[in-house]
Structure formats: structure tokens, C-alpha cells
Amino acid sequence: MRQWQRPVRYALTDALAHNHLLVGTPAAHLQRQALDADLPRRCLQSPDPDRYITGEAVQHLDGLTGAVPEEAAEPVWTAVGRRIARDGG
């Protein structure tokens, strides 16, 4: 049982991190567009959209949209987003 539990726990935390990225990236895009301040709250059905709009989600969005990172070294999620945008999905 212990051998099974260890990889499942890692897989669940990886899935949670991936889901936060999948939700946070488009939410960060909505927030960045500044169309309606309440739009991200309504779309996420959450009074606190910032809990989904993490630094990683913003970096990922920067890569997808071709934004230039402020850091000297490009963050990992920016590079991932840039590659997805370049390869078309």
C-alpha cells in the first residue's frame, strides 16, 4: 500500500498544479485585458481570483503572448508558453 500511495500523492499534487495553471492563465489574460474588473471573479466563480492567478500563470501567459520578461533569465513557464505559441499548441 505504501508503494502505491507515494506515487499517487505526487501525481495528485502535479495534477493540482497543472489545473491551477490551466485556470490561472486565461484568468490572468482576462485580468490583463481590464475589460471588466468583475469578469475574472464571475468566470472563476470565486470572490478571490488572485488565488488562481499565480506567478507561474502570469509567466505562462507572457510566453503565450510574446511578452518580454523582466527577469534577466527567462522564467520556465514563460519559455513553455513561448514554445506552445511557436509550435501552435
C-alpha beads as a LAMMPS data file, in Angstrom:
LAMMPS data file: protein, C-alpha beads

89 atoms
88 bonds

1 atom types
1 bond types

-500.0 500.0 xlo xhi
-500.0 500.0 ylo yhi
-500.0 500.0 zlo zhi

Masses

1 110.0

Atoms # bond

1 1 1 0.000 0.000 0.000
2 1 1 2.806 2.451 0.816
3 1 1 4.441 1.913 -2.552
4 1 1 1.150 2.792 -4.237
5 1 1 0.404 5.818 -2.040
6 1 1 3.681 7.615 -2.694
7 1 1 3.354 7.989 -6.499
8 1 1 -0.359 8.740 -6.246
9 1 1 0.285 11.629 -3.852
10 1 1 2.880 13.070 -6.226
11 1 1 0.525 12.618 -9.159
12 1 1 -2.305 14.388 -7.310
13 1 1 -0.160 17.394 -6.425
14 1 1 1.115 17.546 -10.010
15 1 1 -2.476 17.455 -11.262
16 1 1 -3.452 20.245 -8.888
17 1 1 -0.546 22.421 -10.035
18 1 1 -1.454 21.759 -13.672
19 1 1 -5.108 22.641 -13.058
20 1 1 -4.119 25.904 -11.378
21 1 1 -2.010 26.736 -14.442
22 1 1 -4.862 25.841 -16.814
23 1 1 -7.302 28.026 -14.893
24 1 1 -4.910 30.804 -13.936
25 1 1 -3.522 31.515 -17.401
26 1 1 -6.829 32.516 -19.058
27 1 1 -7.890 34.276 -15.851
28 1 1 -4.678 36.328 -15.952
29 1 1 -5.460 37.137 -19.581
30 1 1 -8.937 38.376 -18.636
31 1 1 -7.474 40.436 -15.814
32 1 1 -4.794 41.893 -18.083
33 1 1 -7.403 42.940 -20.667
34 1 1 -9.105 45.078 -17.992
35 1 1 -12.439 44.823 -19.769
36 1 1 -14.395 44.491 -16.569
37 1 1 -12.792 44.163 -13.129
38 1 1 -15.518 41.742 -12.084
39 1 1 -15.152 39.447 -15.126
40 1 1 -12.409 37.171 -13.692
41 1 1 -14.459 36.764 -10.478
42 1 1 -17.552 35.776 -12.431
43 1 1 -15.712 33.405 -14.766
44 1 1 -13.870 31.712 -11.913
45 1 1 -16.938 31.791 -9.663
46 1 1 -14.657 32.985 -6.896
47 1 1 -14.510 36.193 -4.871
48 1 1 -10.694 35.934 -4.944
49 1 1 -9.400 35.364 -8.497
50 1 1 -5.842 36.103 -7.365
51 1 1 -5.634 32.682 -5.751
52 1 1 -5.733 31.231 -9.288
53 1 1 -3.657 33.920 -10.990
54 1 1 -0.280 32.777 -9.731
55 1 1 3.148 33.957 -10.790
56 1 1 3.522 30.807 -12.875
57 1 1 0.232 31.515 -14.681
58 1 1 1.357 35.070 -15.459
59 1 1 4.724 33.804 -16.715
60 1 1 2.930 31.235 -18.884
61 1 1 0.676 33.955 -20.305
62 1 1 3.729 36.118 -21.013
63 1 1 5.235 33.298 -23.048
64 1 1 1.997 32.664 -24.934
65 1 1 1.586 36.339 -25.788
66 1 1 5.247 37.037 -26.574
67 1 1 5.796 39.431 -23.681
68 1 1 9.381 40.160 -22.696
69 1 1 10.128 39.000 -19.127
70 1 1 11.520 41.496 -16.638
71 1 1 13.993 38.949 -15.275
72 1 1 17.399 38.530 -16.925
73 1 1 16.852 34.772 -17.258
74 1 1 13.570 33.776 -18.868
75 1 1 11.306 32.010 -16.341
76 1 1 10.497 28.370 -17.085
77 1 1 6.774 28.926 -17.603
78 1 1 7.431 31.819 -19.969
79 1 1 9.650 29.540 -22.055
80 1 1 6.962 26.828 -22.021
81 1 1 4.293 29.306 -23.142
82 1 1 6.580 30.692 -25.845
83 1 1 7.219 27.195 -27.190
84 1 1 3.495 26.371 -27.215
85 1 1 2.773 29.597 -29.101
86 1 1 5.584 28.902 -31.567
87 1 1 4.544 25.291 -32.215
88 1 1 0.854 26.132 -32.491
89 1 1 -0.458 24.295 -29.481

Bonds

1 1 1 2
2 1 2 3
3 1 3 4
4 1 4 5
5 1 5 6
6 1 6 7
7 1 7 8
8 1 8 9
9 1 9 10
10 1 10 11
11 1 11 12
12 1 12 13
13 1 13 14
14 1 14 15
15 1 15 16
16 1 16 17
17 1 17 18
18 1 18 19
19 1 19 20
20 1 20 21
21 1 21 22
22 1 22 23
23 1 23 24
24 1 24 25
25 1 25 26
26 1 26 27
27 1 27 28
28 1 28 29
29 1 29 30
30 1 30 31
31 1 31 32
32 1 32 33
33 1 33 34
34 1 34 35
35 1 35 36
36 1 36 37
37 1 37 38
38 1 38 39
39 1 39 40
40 1 40 41
41 1 41 42
42 1 42 43
43 1 43 44
44 1 44 45
45 1 45 46
46 1 46 47
47 1 47 48
48 1 48 49
49 1 49 50
50 1 50 51
51 1 51 52
52 1 52 53
53 1 53 54
54 1 54 55
55 1 55 56
56 1 56 57
57 1 57 58
58 1 58 59
59 1 59 60
60 1 60 61
61 1 61 62
62 1 62 63
63 1 63 64
64 1 64 65
65 1 65 66
66 1 66 67
67 1 67 68
68 1 68 69
69 1 69 70
70 1 70 71
71 1 71 72
72 1 72 73
73 1 73 74
74 1 74 75
75 1 75 76
76 1 76 77
77 1 77 78
78 1 78 79
79 1 79 80
80 1 80 81
81 1 81 82
82 1 82 83
83 1 83 84
84 1 84 85
85 1 85 86
86 1 86 87
87 1 87 88
88 1 88 89
